[in-house]
Amino acid sequence: MSINNTSNKSFFETSGWDIYPFEAILNDNTRRGAKIKKQDYQKVGNFPIVDQGKSYIAGYTNEKEGLYTGNPVILFGDHTKIIKYVDFPLYLGADGVKLLEITNERACAKYVYYFLKTVKLPSIGYSRHYKYLKDVEIPLPSRSVQRKIVKILDSAEMLIEKRHQQVQELDNLLKNVFYDIFGDPDVINTKYPQKELREFGRIITGNTPSRKDESNFGEAIEWIKSDNIVLNPKSWTKFN
């Protein structure tokens, strides 16, 4: 659906789709949403907090003032480039999230959301990307066609989510099988002797994703690739 090249733009035009500049469809109204600092996120609460991270809902709050209710809206991660469609009352994460409201009555919010997800923006690390998003042109068919497109993509997204759930269930199955055989690695047990990784080899420096891009890291887990671990056959000891 991208119109970043002439051929695609001609296709939309010959199909009778009107093409609008970004600001004729969307308005940055971030100031209308109260922001919650990350250290104030709660695991449970009355209202969800949506920020620019990968998780759809980042946390919850019991704040009573500043709840944004002008839904539906599109949220854009200025640093992460992550785009979210939100159709419920919310609070914003405090850092780098843009709240975009539909201002053109011809546009369906969810159609615009799906279109923006097809746009390829340049990657400039943890800098701000909204200035590039504002340059995007948005093709609009009739509202009936927009609704048909949304229905198809909703179905596709549902299938993708189900597949992710299946993969997660398989991962859990593998973990359970591992625990049955070797025991829980987080619990000291005498089923097998415990040895430190340094006894088998050494960890060398490797290329990892940039720390400037917050989306590359979660829960402070460091990146270690398999080729960062070099085994030393002389120090290898078989478990008996």
C-alpha angles and dihedrals in degrees: 000000000000117000096197091120133054097244094056092046090052089051092056092046094049089047090060096251116145116228118217133187114248095254092054088063106029137038126198104233099161091138089070093065120076112231127225121204116238093242088059096055114120129204091229132020147127098277134036124239117215119194138164095277128109095258111087092223114030099190145307140266139194094212112143101200131060100028109161112227104164094108147201100054140153120236121206125196104225091199102028099036088224114151124205134183113217125188100169136070112279151162121234128239109248100238129070104329121135121207109211121194125197110243100172114082090208092064127085109215095223093048089053089048092054091046093051089052088064093055116105110216124189116261113236100165118245093344123112120281103182091095088065094045090056089061092061120111117216123213115215124196120185116302090251090057090046090054091050091051091049092050092053094046092045088057091048092049090050091053091049091051091050090051090051089052090051091051090050091050090051090050089052090049091053091049091050091050089049091050091049091054103036105014128241107316090212091059121068110235138163097227090101131007116263120233133177120244091241089069090066102041145312136278114237130196115273139171113278132179115280116275088216089074106072092195090068092067133054133178090358092285112158121227115246118170124204091247089057088070116076114189121219108214092200091062095044112117121189117230112239 
